[in-house]
Amino acid sequence: MSEAWTWTYLDADGKELSGDELVTTAFPSQSDAENWFGESWHELGEAGVDAVVLHREGVVVYGPMSLRAAE
């Protein structure tokens, strides 16, 4: 049985975002999801994403995790 690891994208107000530039397909592992995020976080920020939440089979694993630089 394979797992489904997915991201939810949030704007600065914490509202969920969607759009063609935001990946909605599931990843087979946490590592795959996090590797993709590590390569894509800058583009997500440019698309208006302020934070992300990682889910495993629909259950929150962690987040929201801000894409903003620490102050």
Predicted model as a PDB file, atoms N, CA, C, CB and O in Angstrom, pLDDT in the B-factor column:
MODEL        1                                                                  
ATOM      1  N   MET A   1       0.844  -1.179   0.000  1.00 50.00           N  
ATOM      2  CA  MET A   1       0.000   0.000   0.000  1.00 50.00           C  
ATOM      3  C   MET A   1       0.889   1.242   0.000  1.00 50.00           C  
ATOM      4  CB  MET A   1      -0.960  -0.002   1.221  1.00 50.00           C  
ATOM      5  O   MET A   1       1.803   1.356   0.817  1.00 50.00           O  
ATOM      6  N   SER A   2       0.626   2.148  -0.896  1.00 70.00           N  
ATOM      7  CA  SER A   2       1.444   3.359  -0.961  1.00 70.00           C  
ATOM      8  C   SER A   2       0.762   4.492  -0.192  1.00 70.00           C  
ATOM      9  CB  SER A   2       1.693   3.774  -2.433  1.00 70.00           C  
ATOM     10  O   SER A   2      -0.461   4.556  -0.074  1.00 70.00           O  
ATOM     11  N   GLU A   3       1.592   5.357   0.310  1.00 85.00           N  
ATOM     12  CA  GLU A   3       1.092   6.507   1.041  1.00 85.00           C  
ATOM     13  C   GLU A   3       0.937   7.682   0.090  1.00 85.00           C  
ATOM     14  CB  GLU A   3       2.029   6.869   2.208  1.00 85.00           C  
ATOM     15  O   GLU A   3       1.485   7.680  -1.012  1.00 85.00           O  
ATOM     16  N   ALA A   4       0.194   8.671   0.522  1.00 95.00           N  
ATOM     17  CA  ALA A   4       0.030   9.896  -0.248  1.00 95.00           C  
ATOM     18  C   ALA A   4       0.452  11.071   0.616  1.00 95.00           C  
ATOM     19  CB  ALA A   4      -1.436  10.063  -0.739  1.00 95.00           C  
ATOM     20  O   ALA A   4      -0.175  11.370   1.632  1.00 95.00           O  
ATOM     21  N   TRP A   5       1.517  11.730   0.201  1.00 97.00           N  
ATOM     22  CA  TRP A   5       2.035  12.917   0.883  1.00 97.00           C  
ATOM     23  C   TRP A   5       1.715  14.119   0.004  1.00 97.00           C  
ATOM     24  CB  TRP A   5       3.589  12.804   1.162  1.00 97.00           C  
ATOM     25  O   TRP A   5       2.103  14.154  -1.163  1.00 97.00           O  
ATOM     26  N   THR A   6       1.017  15.093   0.550  1.00 96.00           N  
ATOM     27  CA  THR A   6       0.584  16.250  -0.237  1.00 96.00           C  
ATOM     28  C   THR A   6       0.854  17.547   0.510  1.00 96.00           C  
ATOM     29  CB  THR A   6      -0.905  16.141  -0.578  1.00 96.00           C  
ATOM     30  O   THR A   6       1.013  17.563   1.730  1.00 96.00           O  
ATOM     31  N   TRP A   7       0.901  18.634  -0.252  1.00 96.00           N  
ATOM     32  CA  TRP A   7       1.100  19.970   0.303  1.00 96.00           C  
ATOM     33  C   TRP A   7      -0.179  20.775   0.187  1.00 96.00           C  
ATOM     34  CB  TRP A   7       2.257  20.694  -0.408  1.00 96.00           C  
ATOM     35  O   TRP A   7      -0.917  20.647  -0.790  1.00 96.00           O  
ATOM     36  N   THR A   8      -0.435  21.596   1.177  1.00 96.00           N  
ATOM     37  CA  THR A   8      -1.462  22.634   1.120  1.00 96.00           C  
ATOM     38  C   THR A   8      -0.720  23.957   1.113  1.00 96.00           C  
ATOM     39  CB  THR A   8      -2.486  22.536   2.333  1.00 96.00           C  
ATOM     40  O   THR A   8       0.258  24.129   1.840  1.00 96.00           O  
ATOM     41  N   TYR A   9      -1.181  24.889   0.297  1.00 96.00           N  
ATOM     42  CA  TYR A   9      -0.532  26.187   0.129  1.00 96.00           C  
ATOM     43  C   TYR A   9      -1.424  27.263   0.725  1.00 96.00           C  
ATOM     44  CB  TYR A   9      -0.238  26.481  -1.370  1.00 96.00           C  
ATOM     45  O   TYR A   9      -2.631  27.283   0.484  1.00 96.00           O  
ATOM     46  N   LEU A  10      -0.823  28.160   1.507  1.00 97.00           N  
ATOM     47  CA  LEU A  10      -1.584  29.206   2.185  1.00 97.00           C  
ATOM     48  C   LEU A  10      -1.076  30.590   1.796  1.00 97.00           C  
ATOM     49  CB  LEU A  10      -1.506  29.023   3.703  1.00 97.00           C  
ATOM     50  O   LEU A  10       0.112  30.785   1.541  1.00 97.00           O  
ATOM     51  N   ASP A  11      -2.011  31.554   1.755  1.00 96.00           N  
ATOM     52  CA  ASP A  11      -1.606  32.942   1.521  1.00 96.00           C  
ATOM     53  C   ASP A  11      -1.268  33.591   2.858  1.00 96.00           C  
ATOM     54  CB  ASP A  11      -2.730  33.740   0.784  1.00 96.00           C  
ATOM     55  O   ASP A  11      -1.289  32.931   3.897  1.00 96.00           O  
ATOM     56  N   ALA A  12      -0.960  34.870   2.832  1.00 93.00           N  
ATOM     57  CA  ALA A  12      -0.545  35.585   4.042  1.00 93.00           C  
ATOM     58  C   ALA A  12      -1.640  35.634   5.108  1.00 93.00           C  
ATOM     59  CB  ALA A  12      -0.127  36.994   3.685  1.00 93.00           C  
ATOM     60  O   ALA A  12      -1.345  35.824   6.288  1.00 93.00           O  
ATOM     61  N   ASP A  13      -2.901  35.464   4.701  1.00 95.00           N  
ATOM     62  CA  ASP A  13      -4.016  35.457   5.648  1.00 95.00           C  
ATOM     63  C   ASP A  13      -4.355  34.054   6.135  1.00 95.00           C  
ATOM     64  CB  ASP A  13      -5.238  36.083   5.011  1.00 95.00           C  
ATOM     65  O   ASP A  13      -5.293  33.876   6.912  1.00 95.00           O  
ATOM     66  N   GLY A  14      -3.589  33.045   5.678  1.00 95.00           N  
ATOM     67  CA  GLY A  14      -3.847  31.666   6.085  1.00 95.00           C  
ATOM     68  C   GLY A  14      -4.923  30.968   5.278  1.00 95.00           C  
ATOM     69  O   GLY A  14      -5.376  29.884   5.645  1.00 95.00           O  
ATOM     70  N   LYS A  15      -5.339  31.592   4.167  1.00 96.00           N  
ATOM     71  CA  LYS A  15      -6.356  30.982   3.310  1.00 96.00           C  
ATOM     72  C   LYS A  15      -5.689  30.066   2.297  1.00 96.00           C  
ATOM     73  CB  LYS A  15      -7.196  32.065   2.591  1.00 96.00           C  
ATOM     74  O   LYS A  15      -4.622  30.377   1.768  1.00 96.00           O  
ATOM     75  N   GLU A  16      -6.330  28.933   2.034  1.00 95.00           N  
ATOM     76  CA  GLU A  16      -5.781  27.954   1.109  1.00 95.00           C  
ATOM     77  C   GLU A  16      -5.792  28.493  -0.326  1.00 95.00           C  
ATOM     78  CB  GLU A  16      -6.572  26.642   1.193  1.00 95.00           C  
ATOM     79  O   GLU A  16      -6.774  29.079  -0.783  1.00 95.00           O  
ATOM     80  N   LEU A  17      -4.673  28.276  -1.016  1.00 94.00           N  
ATOM     81  CA  LEU A  17      -4.522  28.701  -2.403  1.00 94.00           C  
ATOM     82  C   LEU A  17      -4.617  27.507  -3.340  1.00 94.00           C  
ATOM     83  CB  LEU A  17      -3.188  29.428  -2.604  1.00 94.00           C  
ATOM     84  O   LEU A  17      -4.358  26.370  -2.944  1.00 94.00           O  
ATOM     85  N   SER A  18      -4.987  27.772  -4.577  1.00 89.00           N  
ATOM     86  CA  SER A  18      -4.957  26.759  -5.631  1.00 89.00           C  
ATOM     87  C   SER A  18      -4.598  27.460  -6.930  1.00 89.00           C  
ATOM     88  CB  SER A  18      -6.333  26.002  -5.752  1.00 89.00           C  
ATOM     89  O   SER A  18      -4.682  28.684  -7.030  1.00 89.00           O  
ATOM     90  N   GLY A  19      -4.205  26.693  -7.901  1.00 84.00           N  
ATOM     91  CA  GLY A  19      -3.852  27.263  -9.193  1.00 84.00           C  
ATOM     92  C   GLY A  19      -2.986  26.299  -9.970  1.00 84.00           C  
ATOM     93  O   GLY A  19      -2.432  25.349  -9.418  1.00 84.00           O  
ATOM     94  N   ASP A  20      -2.878  26.557 -11.254  1.00 82.00           N  
ATOM     95  CA  ASP A  20      -2.128  25.673 -12.148  1.00 82.00           C  
ATOM     96  C   ASP A  20      -0.665  25.543 -11.755  1.00 82.00           C  
ATOM     97  CB  ASP A  20      -2.222  26.175 -13.566  1.00 82.00           C  
ATOM     98  O   ASP A  20      -0.064  24.493 -11.982  1.00 82.00           O  
ATOM     99  N   GLU A  21      -0.076  26.580 -11.172  1.00 79.00           N  
ATOM    100  CA  GLU A  21       1.337  26.551 -10.823  1.00 79.00           C  
ATOM    101  C   GLU A  21       1.609  25.813  -9.511  1.00 79.00           C  
ATOM    102  CB  GLU A  21       1.866  27.958 -10.732  1.00 79.00           C  
ATOM    103  O   GLU A  21       2.767  25.613  -9.144  1.00 79.00           O  
ATOM    104  N   LEU A  22       0.558  25.411  -8.806  1.00 88.00           N  
ATOM    105  CA  LEU A  22       0.708  24.729  -7.522  1.00 88.00           C  
ATOM    106  C   LEU A  22       0.473  23.230  -7.689  1.00 88.00           C  
ATOM    107  CB  LEU A  22      -0.268  25.314  -6.477  1.00 88.00           C  
ATOM    108  O   LEU A  22      -0.602  22.807  -8.112  1.00 88.00           O  
ATOM    109  N   VAL A  23       1.480  22.438  -7.357  1.00 84.00           N  
ATOM    110  CA  VAL A  23       1.411  20.986  -7.504  1.00 84.00           C  
ATOM    111  C   VAL A  23       0.369  20.422  -6.548  1.00 84.00           C  
ATOM    112  CB  VAL A  23       2.793  20.339  -7.245  1.00 84.00           C  
ATOM    113  O   VAL A  23       0.401  20.698  -5.348  1.00 84.00           O  
ATOM    114  N   THR A  24      -0.552  19.634  -7.085  1.00 83.00           N  
ATOM    115  CA  THR A  24      -1.582  19.012  -6.256  1.00 83.00           C  
ATOM    116  C   THR A  24      -1.474  17.493  -6.260  1.00 83.00           C  
ATOM    117  CB  THR A  24      -2.960  19.430  -6.733  1.00 83.00           C  
ATOM    118  O   THR A  24      -2.233  16.821  -5.563  1.00 83.00           O  
ATOM    119  N   THR A  25      -0.552  16.947  -7.026  1.00 86.00           N  
ATOM    120  CA  THR A  25      -0.385  15.500  -7.049  1.00 86.00           C  
ATOM    121  C   THR A  25       0.280  15.034  -5.766  1.00 86.00           C  
ATOM    122  CB  THR A  25       0.438  15.064  -8.272  1.00 86.00           C  
ATOM    123  O   THR A  25       0.985  15.797  -5.105  1.00 86.00           O  
ATOM    124  N   ALA A  26       0.050  13.777  -5.422  1.00 93.00           N  
ATOM    125  CA  ALA A  26       0.610  13.207  -4.201  1.00 93.00           C  
ATOM    126  C   ALA A  26       2.015  12.674  -4.469  1.00 93.00           C  
ATOM    127  CB  ALA A  26      -0.299  12.084  -3.656  1.00 93.00           C  
ATOM    128  O   ALA A  26       2.336  12.251  -5.580  1.00 93.00           O  
ATOM    129  N   PHE A  27       2.824  12.704  -3.450  1.00 96.00           N  
ATOM    130  CA  PHE A  27       4.176  12.146  -3.499  1.00 96.00           C  
ATOM    131  C   PHE A  27       4.150  10.809  -2.756  1.00 96.00           C  
ATOM    132  CB  PHE A  27       5.237  13.135  -2.866  1.00 96.00           C  
ATOM    133  O   PHE A  27       3.376  10.650  -1.812  1.00 96.00           O  
ATOM    134  N   PRO A  28       4.982   9.846  -3.165  1.00 96.00           N  
ATOM    135  CA  PRO A  28       4.962   8.520  -2.543  1.00 96.00           C  
ATOM    136  C   PRO A  28       5.621   8.447  -1.170  1.00 96.00           C  
ATOM    137  CB  PRO A  28       5.628   7.551  -3.442  1.00 96.00           C  
ATOM    138  O   PRO A  28       5.434   7.467  -0.448  1.00 96.00           O  
ATOM    139  N   SER A  29       6.393   9.473  -0.799  1.00 95.00           N  
ATOM    140  CA  SER A  29       7.066   9.454   0.501  1.00 95.00           C  
ATOM    141  C   SER A  29       7.254  10.881   1.004  1.00 95.00           C  
ATOM    142  CB  SER A  29       8.434   8.727   0.405  1.00 95.00           C  
ATOM    143  O   SER A  29       7.172  11.845   0.244  1.00 95.00           O  
ATOM    144  N   GLN A  30       7.507  10.986   2.302  1.00 96.00           N  
ATOM    145  CA  GLN A  30       7.791  12.291   2.888  1.00 96.00           C  
ATOM    146  C   GLN A  30       9.052  12.877   2.266  1.00 96.00           C  
ATOM    147  CB  GLN A  30       7.943  12.181   4.419  1.00 96.00           C  
ATOM    148  O   GLN A  30       9.118  14.074   1.985  1.00 96.00           O  
ATOM    149  N   SER A  31      10.042  12.035   2.056  1.00 96.00           N  
ATOM    150  CA  SER A  31      11.301  12.481   1.462  1.00 96.00           C  
ATOM    151  C   SER A  31      11.079  13.072   0.073  1.00 96.00           C  
ATOM    152  CB  SER A  31      12.293  11.321   1.384  1.00 96.00           C  
ATOM    153  O   SER A  31      11.641  14.117  -0.254  1.00 96.00           O  
ATOM    154  N   ASP A  32      10.263  12.407  -0.745  1.00 96.00           N  
ATOM    155  CA  ASP A  32       9.977  12.928  -2.084  1.00 96.00           C  
ATOM    156  C   ASP A  32       9.269  14.273  -2.014  1.00 96.00           C  
ATOM    157  CB  ASP A  32       9.127  11.933  -2.874  1.00 96.00           C  
ATOM    158  O   ASP A  32       9.602  15.194  -2.759  1.00 96.00           O  
ATOM    159  N   ALA A  33       8.294  14.385  -1.120  1.00 96.00           N  
ATOM    160  CA  ALA A  33       7.561  15.646  -0.966  1.00 96.00           C  
ATOM    161  C   ALA A  33       8.487  16.763  -0.507  1.00 96.00           C  
ATOM    162  CB  ALA A  33       6.408  15.479   0.031  1.00 96.00           C  
ATOM    163  O   ALA A  33       8.428  17.875  -1.032  1.00 96.00           O  
ATOM    164  N   GLU A  34       9.339  16.474   0.465  1.00 96.00           N  
ATOM    165  CA  GLU A  34      10.244  17.499   0.979  1.00 96.00           C  
ATOM    166  C   GLU A  34      11.344  17.849  -0.022  1.00 96.00           C  
ATOM    167  CB  GLU A  34      10.866  17.035   2.285  1.00 96.00           C  
ATOM    168  O   GLU A  34      11.753  19.008  -0.098  1.00 96.00           O  
ATOM    169  N   ASN A  35      11.824  16.885  -0.783  1.00 97.00           N  
ATOM    170  CA  ASN A  35      12.816  17.183  -1.824  1.00 97.00           C  
ATOM    171  C   ASN A  35      12.216  18.095  -2.885  1.00 97.00           C  
ATOM    172  CB  ASN A  35      13.334  15.883  -2.473  1.00 97.00           C  
ATOM    173  O   ASN A  35      12.855  19.054  -3.317  1.00 97.00           O  
ATOM    174  N   TRP A  36      10.991  17.797  -3.303  1.00 95.00           N  
ATOM    175  CA  TRP A  36      10.324  18.656  -4.287  1.00 95.00           C  
ATOM    176  C   TRP A  36      10.182  20.071  -3.714  1.00 95.00           C  
ATOM    177  CB  TRP A  36       8.925  18.075  -4.678  1.00 95.00           C  
ATOM    178  O   TRP A  36      10.466  21.055  -4.397  1.00 95.00           O  
ATOM    179  N   PHE A  37       9.741  20.163  -2.461  1.00 95.00           N  
ATOM    180  CA  PHE A  37       9.576  21.468  -1.837  1.00 95.00           C  
ATOM    181  C   PHE A  37      10.903  22.227  -1.797  1.00 95.00           C  
ATOM    182  CB  PHE A  37       9.011  21.313  -0.422  1.00 95.00           C  
ATOM    183  O   PHE A  37      10.944  23.423  -2.081  1.00 95.00           O  
ATOM    184  N   GLY A  38      11.981  21.534  -1.445  1.00 93.00           N  
ATOM    185  CA  GLY A  38      13.297  22.163  -1.375  1.00 93.00           C  
ATOM    186  C   GLY A  38      13.744  22.756  -2.697  1.00 93.00           C  
ATOM    187  O   GLY A  38      14.488  23.736  -2.728  1.00 93.00           O  
ATOM    188  N   GLU A  39      13.289  22.160  -3.787  1.00 94.00           N  
ATOM    189  CA  GLU A  39      13.633  22.656  -5.119  1.00 94.00           C  
ATOM    190  C   GLU A  39      12.650  23.700  -5.630  1.00 94.00           C  
ATOM    191  CB  GLU A  39      13.697  21.506  -6.093  1.00 94.00           C  
ATOM    192  O   GLU A  39      12.943  24.407  -6.594  1.00 94.00           O  
ATOM    193  N   SER A  40      11.488  23.806  -4.995  1.00 92.00           N  
ATOM    194  CA  SER A  40      10.399  24.631  -5.546  1.00 92.00           C  
ATOM    195  C   SER A  40       9.939  25.783  -4.670  1.00 92.00           C  
ATOM    196  CB  SER A  40       9.238  23.773  -5.822  1.00 92.00           C  
ATOM    197  O   SER A  40       9.091  26.569  -5.092  1.00 92.00           O  
ATOM    198  N   TRP A  41      10.479  25.907  -3.450  1.00 92.00           N  
ATOM    199  CA  TRP A  41       9.923  26.893  -2.531  1.00 92.00           C  
ATOM    200  C   TRP A  41      10.016  28.318  -3.061  1.00 92.00           C  
ATOM    201  CB  TRP A  41      10.625  26.806  -1.208  1.00 92.00           C  
ATOM    202  O   TRP A  41       9.124  29.128  -2.807  1.00 92.00           O  
ATOM    203  N   HIS A  42      11.076  28.635  -3.791  1.00 92.00           N  
ATOM    204  CA  HIS A  42      11.224  29.998  -4.303  1.00 92.00           C  
ATOM    205  C   HIS A  42      10.117  30.318  -5.314  1.00 92.00           C  
ATOM    206  CB  HIS A  42      12.614  30.182  -4.954  1.00 92.00           C  
ATOM    207  O   HIS A  42       9.526  31.397  -5.277  1.00 92.00           O  
ATOM    208  N   GLU A  43       9.848  29.376  -6.208  1.00 92.00           N  
ATOM    209  CA  GLU A  43       8.784  29.571  -7.203  1.00 92.00           C  
ATOM    210  C   GLU A  43       7.418  29.664  -6.527  1.00 92.00           C  
ATOM    211  CB  GLU A  43       8.788  28.421  -8.231  1.00 92.00           C  
ATOM    212  O   GLU A  43       6.551  30.419  -6.967  1.00 92.00           O  
ATOM    213  N   LEU A  44       7.233  28.897  -5.463  1.00 93.00           N  
ATOM    214  CA  LEU A  44       5.966  28.975  -4.732  1.00 93.00           C  
ATOM    215  C   LEU A  44       5.778  30.370  -4.139  1.00 93.00           C  
ATOM    216  CB  LEU A  44       5.914  27.908  -3.616  1.00 93.00           C  
ATOM    217  O   LEU A  44       4.682  30.928  -4.198  1.00 93.00           O  
ATOM    218  N   GLY A  45       6.833  30.928  -3.575  1.00 92.00           N  
ATOM    219  CA  GLY A  45       6.769  32.278  -3.037  1.00 92.00           C  
ATOM    220  C   GLY A  45       6.411  33.295  -4.110  1.00 92.00           C  
ATOM    221  O   GLY A  45       5.627  34.214  -3.869  1.00 92.00           O  
ATOM    222  N   GLU A  46       6.987  33.126  -5.292  1.00 91.00           N  
ATOM    223  CA  GLU A  46       6.672  34.030  -6.408  1.00 91.00           C  
ATOM    224  C   GLU A  46       5.228  33.882  -6.866  1.00 91.00           C  
ATOM    225  CB  GLU A  46       7.610  33.769  -7.582  1.00 91.00           C  
ATOM    226  O   GLU A  46       4.658  34.813  -7.434  1.00 91.00           O  
ATOM    227  N   ALA A  47       4.627  32.709  -6.620  1.00 90.00           N  
ATOM    228  CA  ALA A  47       3.232  32.466  -7.000  1.00 90.00           C  
ATOM    229  C   ALA A  47       2.252  32.943  -5.923  1.00 90.00           C  
ATOM    230  CB  ALA A  47       3.017  30.978  -7.270  1.00 90.00           C  
ATOM    231  O   ALA A  47       1.043  32.756  -6.061  1.00 90.00           O  
ATOM    232  N   GLY A  48       2.771  33.564  -4.846  1.00 92.00           N  
ATOM    233  CA  GLY A  48       1.905  34.111  -3.813  1.00 92.00           C  
ATOM    234  C   GLY A  48       1.719  33.220  -2.598  1.00 92.00           C  
ATOM    235  O   GLY A  48       0.922  33.540  -1.716  1.00 92.00           O  
ATOM    236  N   VAL A  49       2.447  32.097  -2.535  1.00 95.00           N  
ATOM    237  CA  VAL A  49       2.350  31.209  -1.383  1.00 95.00           C  
ATOM    238  C   VAL A  49       3.153  31.807  -0.233  1.00 95.00           C  
ATOM    239  CB  VAL A  49       2.858  29.779  -1.732  1.00 95.00           C  
ATOM    240  O   VAL A  49       4.312  32.181  -0.407  1.00 95.00           O  
ATOM    241  N   ASP A  50       2.533  31.895   0.940  1.00 96.00           N  
ATOM    242  CA  ASP A  50       3.192  32.445   2.121  1.00 96.00           C  
ATOM    243  C   ASP A  50       3.624  31.346   3.089  1.00 96.00           C  
ATOM    244  CB  ASP A  50       2.265  33.426   2.830  1.00 96.00           C  
ATOM    245  O   ASP A  50       4.585  31.516   3.840  1.00 96.00           O  
ATOM    246  N   ALA A  51       2.907  30.212   3.068  1.00 97.00           N  
ATOM    247  CA  ALA A  51       3.216  29.108   3.968  1.00 97.00           C  
ATOM    248  C   ALA A  51       2.703  27.810   3.355  1.00 97.00           C  
ATOM    249  CB  ALA A  51       2.594  29.340   5.374  1.00 97.00           C  
ATOM    250  O   ALA A  51       1.842  27.823   2.475  1.00 97.00           O  
ATOM    251  N   VAL A  52       3.242  26.692   3.831  1.00 97.00           N  
ATOM    252  CA  VAL A  52       2.816  25.373   3.360  1.00 97.00           C  
ATOM    253  C   VAL A  52       2.529  24.464   4.547  1.00 97.00           C  
ATOM    254  CB  VAL A  52       3.892  24.743   2.446  1.00 97.00           C  
ATOM    255  O   VAL A  52       3.036  24.668   5.650  1.00 97.00           O  
ATOM    256  N   VAL A  53       1.706  23.463   4.292  1.00 97.00           N  
ATOM    257  CA  VAL A  53       1.386  22.441   5.283  1.00 97.00           C  
ATOM    258  C   VAL A  53       1.566  21.091   4.602  1.00 97.00           C  
ATOM    259  CB  VAL A  53      -0.078  22.612   5.856  1.00 97.00           C  
ATOM    260  O   VAL A  53       1.052  20.876   3.505  1.00 97.00           O  
ATOM    261  N   LEU A  54       2.294  20.181   5.245  1.00 97.00           N  
ATOM    262  CA  LEU A  54       2.487  18.840   4.703  1.00 97.00           C  
ATOM    263  C   LEU A  54       1.467  17.891   5.331  1.00 97.00           C  
ATOM    264  CB  LEU A  54       3.939  18.339   4.959  1.00 97.00           C  
ATOM    265  O   LEU A  54       1.265  17.892   6.546  1.00 97.00           O  
ATOM    266  N   HIS A  55       0.825  17.078   4.476  1.00 97.00           N  
ATOM    267  CA  HIS A  55      -0.181  16.110   4.911  1.00 97.00           C  
ATOM    268  C   HIS A  55       0.249  14.698   4.516  1.00 97.00           C  
ATOM    269  CB  HIS A  55      -1.566  16.446   4.303  1.00 97.00           C  
ATOM    270  O   HIS A  55       0.850  14.495   3.461  1.00 97.00           O  
ATOM    271  N   ARG A  56      -0.063  13.738   5.365  1.00 96.00           N  
ATOM    272  CA  ARG A  56       0.106  12.318   5.043  1.00 96.00           C  
ATOM    273  C   ARG A  56      -1.265  11.684   5.121  1.00 96.00           C  
ATOM    274  CB  ARG A  56       1.128  11.605   6.015  1.00 96.00           C  
ATOM    275  O   ARG A  56      -1.878  11.631   6.188  1.00 96.00           O  
ATOM    276  N   GLU A  57      -1.743  11.205   3.985  1.00 94.00           N  
ATOM    277  CA  GLU A  57      -3.073  10.598   3.920  1.00 94.00           C  
ATOM    278  C   GLU A  57      -4.138  11.540   4.491  1.00 94.00           C  
ATOM    279  CB  GLU A  57      -3.087   9.260   4.682  1.00 94.00           C  
ATOM    280  O   GLU A  57      -5.077  11.092   5.149  1.00 94.00           O  
ATOM    281  N   GLY A  58      -3.991  12.841   4.238  1.00 91.00           N  
ATOM    282  CA  GLY A  58      -4.968  13.828   4.670  1.00 91.00           C  
ATOM    283  C   GLY A  58      -4.797  14.344   6.092  1.00 91.00           C  
ATOM    284  O   GLY A  58      -5.540  15.229   6.517  1.00 91.00           O  
ATOM    285  N   VAL A  59      -3.828  13.805   6.838  1.00 96.00           N  
ATOM    286  CA  VAL A  59      -3.583  14.236   8.219  1.00 96.00           C  
ATOM    287  C   VAL A  59      -2.358  15.153   8.240  1.00 96.00           C  
ATOM    288  CB  VAL A  59      -3.373  13.003   9.169  1.00 96.00           C  
ATOM    289  O   VAL A  59      -1.341  14.849   7.616  1.00 96.00           O  
ATOM    290  N   VAL A  60      -2.456  16.262   8.950  1.00 97.00           N  
ATOM    291  CA  VAL A  60      -1.353  17.217   9.011  1.00 97.00           C  
ATOM    292  C   VAL A  60      -0.144  16.574   9.690  1.00 97.00           C  
ATOM    293  CB  VAL A  60      -1.780  18.502   9.765  1.00 97.00           C  
ATOM    294  O   VAL A  60      -0.247  16.035  10.792  1.00 97.00           O  
ATOM    295  N   VAL A  61       1.005  16.642   9.011  1.00 97.00           N  
ATOM    296  CA  VAL A  61       2.271  16.172   9.570  1.00 97.00           C  
ATOM    297  C   VAL A  61       2.972  17.344  10.239  1.00 97.00           C  
ATOM    298  CB  VAL A  61       3.176  15.537   8.470  1.00 97.00           C  
ATOM    299  O   VAL A  61       3.429  17.233  11.377  1.00 97.00           O  
ATOM    300  N   TYR A  62       3.058  18.466   9.533  1.00 96.00           N  
ATOM    301  CA  TYR A  62       3.573  19.698  10.119  1.00 96.00           C  
ATOM    302  C   TYR A  62       3.139  20.886   9.287  1.00 96.00           C  
ATOM    303  CB  TYR A  62       5.103  19.653  10.234  1.00 96.00           C  
ATOM    304  O   TYR A  62       2.747  20.759   8.127  1.00 96.00           O  
ATOM    305  N   GLY A  63       3.223  22.050   9.920  1.00 94.00           N  
ATOM    306  CA  GLY A  63       2.857  23.286   9.260  1.00 94.00           C  
ATOM    307  C   GLY A  63       1.761  23.972  10.051  1.00 94.00           C  
ATOM    308  O   GLY A  63       1.209  23.395  10.987  1.00 94.00           O  
ATOM    309  N   PRO A  64       1.452  25.177   9.685  1.00 96.00           N  
ATOM    310  CA  PRO A  64       2.024  25.864   8.539  1.00 96.00           C  
ATOM    311  C   PRO A  64       3.479  26.268   8.756  1.00 96.00           C  
ATOM    312  CB  PRO A  64       1.206  27.080   8.218  1.00 96.00           C  
ATOM    313  O   PRO A  64       3.888  26.680   9.842  1.00 96.00           O  
ATOM    314  N   MET A  65       4.231  26.130   7.683  1.00 95.00           N  
ATOM    315  CA  MET A  65       5.644  26.485   7.671  1.00 95.00           C  
ATOM    316  C   MET A  65       5.796  27.685   6.726  1.00 95.00           C  
ATOM    317  CB  MET A  65       6.552  25.260   7.219  1.00 95.00           C  
ATOM    318  O   MET A  65       5.507  27.586   5.534  1.00 95.00           O  
ATOM    319  N   SER A  66       6.244  28.796   7.265  1.00 95.00           N  
ATOM    320  CA  SER A  66       6.376  30.030   6.511  1.00 95.00           C  
ATOM    321  C   SER A  66       7.465  29.933   5.449  1.00 95.00           C  
ATOM    322  CB  SER A  66       6.669  31.181   7.447  1.00 95.00           C  
ATOM    323  O   SER A  66       8.483  29.272   5.651  1.00 95.00           O  
ATOM    324  N   LEU A  67       7.246  30.589   4.329  1.00 92.00           N  
ATOM    325  CA  LEU A  67       8.264  30.697   3.283  1.00 92.00           C  
ATOM    326  C   LEU A  67       9.053  31.997   3.423  1.00 92.00           C  
ATOM    327  CB  LEU A  67       7.614  30.620   1.891  1.00 92.00           C  
ATOM    328  O   LEU A  67       9.985  32.244   2.658  1.00 92.00           O  
ATOM    329  N   ARG A  68       8.690  32.811   4.378  1.00 85.00           N  
ATOM    330  CA  ARG A  68       9.379  34.089   4.599  1.00 85.00           C  
ATOM    331  C   ARG A  68      10.693  33.869   5.347  1.00 85.00           C  
ATOM    332  CB  ARG A  68       8.475  35.064   5.387  1.00 85.00           C  
ATOM    333  O   ARG A  68      10.833  32.940   6.142  1.00 85.00           O  
ATOM    334  N   ALA A  69      11.633  34.739   5.071  1.00 75.00           N  
ATOM    335  CA  ALA A  69      12.908  34.690   5.789  1.00 75.00           C  
ATOM    336  C   ALA A  69      12.687  35.066   7.242  1.00 75.00           C  
ATOM    337  CB  ALA A  69      13.951  35.632   5.138  1.00 75.00           C  
ATOM    338  O   ALA A  69      11.865  35.929   7.549  1.00 75.00           O  
ATOM    339  N   ALA A  70      13.417  34.420   8.130  1.00 71.00           N  
ATOM    340  CA  ALA A  70      13.311  34.743   9.554  1.00 71.00           C  
ATOM    341  C   ALA A  70      13.820  36.163   9.792  1.00 71.00           C  
ATOM    342  CB  ALA A  70      14.110  33.722  10.417  1.00 71.00           C  
ATOM    343  O   ALA A  70      14.799  36.589   9.180  1.00 71.00           O  
ATOM    344  N   GLU A  71      13.170  36.872  10.659  1.00 68.00           N  
ATOM    345  CA  GLU A  71      13.551  38.250  10.945  1.00 68.00           C  
ATOM    346  C   GLU A  71      14.385  38.332  12.188  1.00 68.00           C  
ATOM    347  CB  GLU A  71      12.332  39.126  11.087  1.00 68.00           C  
ATOM    348  O   GLU A  71      14.798  39.421  12.584  1.00 68.00           O  
TER     349      GLU A  71                                                      
ENDMDL                                                                          
END                                                                             
